[in-house]
Amino acid sequence: LGCIVGAADDDEPIGFALFVPLPASRRRGEICCLQDIYVRPQARRKGVARAMIGQLRELGEAAGWSGIAWTIRPGNDEVQRVCDRVAASTDVRRYELGVGLP
């Protein structure tokens, strides 16, 4: 598990991106799964998420990943706009199997 921390000019943390490089099942090498990305409300719409995704891409290029993948929930229009600017949407369907606590 890796983490990128977004920081303001005063080094105050304002966001994070959690990611896991995994063996790719449909490509050669590894693919990075972006697990979560968060930006504090007061820092949103200032390019923080885009910058963290850009930094993750640089890590991926250096590590030889074949790509970076993530999912977002429908209706999260603000996040979708950011994603549409930096990546291509796919037609992959995601499934979840609940176990343990609700």
C-alpha positions in Angstrom: 0.0 0.0 0.0 1.4 3.4 -1.0 0.2 6.9 -0.1 0.7 10.3 -1.7 0.1 13.2 0.6 -1.0 16.5 -0.9 0.3 19.5 1.1 -0.3 23.2 1.0 2.6 25.8 0.8 2.9 25.6 4.7 3.3 21.8 4.5 -0.2 21.3 6.1 -1.7 18.0 4.7 -4.7 18.8 2.5 -5.3 15.4 0.8 -4.1 11.9 0.2 -4.2 9.2 -2.4 -3.9 5.5 -1.4 -2.8 3.1 -4.0 -1.7 -0.6 -4.5 0.4 -1.9 -7.4 -0.7 -5.4 -8.3 0.1 -7.9 -11.0 -2.0 -7.2 -14.1 -4.3 -10.0 -15.2 -5.0 -8.6 -18.7 -1.7 -6.9 -19.4 2.0 -7.5 -18.9 3.6 -6.2 -15.6 1.8 -4.4 -12.9 -1.3 -2.2 -12.8 -1.8 0.3 -10.0 -5.2 0.3 -8.2 -6.0 3.7 -6.9 -8.0 2.8 -3.8 -9.0 6.2 -2.4 -8.3 9.9 -3.1 -9.4 12.6 -0.7 -9.0 16.4 -0.7 -10.1 18.5 2.3 -13.2 20.6 1.4 -11.3 24.0 1.7 -8.7 22.8 -0.8 -11.0 21.4 -3.4 -11.2 22.9 -7.0 -7.6 24.0 -6.7 -5.9 21.2 -8.7 -4.8 19.1 -5.7 -6.4 15.8 -6.8 -5.1 16.3 -10.3 -1.6 17.0 -9.0 -1.7 13.8 -6.8 -2.9 11.7 -9.8 -0.1 13.3 -11.8 2.5 12.3 -9.2 1.0 8.8 -9.1 1.5 8.7 -12.9 5.1 9.7 -12.5 5.6 6.9 -10.0 4.0 4.5 -12.4 6.2 5.5 -15.3 9.3 5.0 -13.2 8.0 1.6 -11.9 6.9 0.4 -15.3 3.2 0.0 -14.5 1.0 -0.7 -17.4 -1.7 1.7 -16.1 -3.6 3.1 -13.1 -7.3 2.1 -12.5 -9.9 3.3 -10.1 -13.7 3.5 -9.7 -16.0 6.2 -8.6 -19.6 6.1 -7.5 -22.3 7.4 -10.0 -23.6 10.8 -9.1 -20.3 12.1 -7.8 -20.1 14.8 -10.5 -17.3 16.8 -9.0 -15.0 13.8 -8.9 -16.1 12.6 -12.3 -15.1 15.9 -13.9 -11.6 15.6 -12.4 -11.4 12.0 -13.6 -12.6 12.9 -17.1 -9.8 15.4 -17.4 -7.0 13.0 -16.6 -8.1 9.5 -17.7 -10.4 7.6 -20.1 -13.6 6.0 -18.8 -14.0 2.2 -19.4 -17.0 -0.1 -19.6 -15.8 -2.4 -16.8 -18.4 -3.3 -14.3 -17.4 -3.6 -10.6 -18.8 -6.1 -8.2 -18.6 -6.3 -4.4 -19.2 -9.2 -2.0 -19.9 -8.0 1.5 -18.4 -10.0 4.3 -18.4 -9.3 8.1 -19.7 -6.1 9.4 -22.4 -4.2 7.5 
